[in-house]
């Protein structure tokens, strides 16, 4: 259903689900990873960098297999990009 709505309204789908991302890629639907959305919010000054890092750390604690220390390091670097 999310795919249909995003396709119909030209919305961006925010998901970390790889299978769903593949479907969206096949349909030309714009995508954002969950952490990528937080980068956007920090750059837009809607969310502080400290809060984004705190949220990312909480996500990592619940899903350390997919949200690795290396991924958090890349996330931290992207937060600081202009």
Protein Blocks (a to p, Z undefined) as FASTA:
>chain_A
ZZmmmmmnopacddfbfklmmmmmmnopacddfklmmmmmmmnopacfklmmmmmmmmmm
mmmmlmcfklmmmmmmmmmpZZ
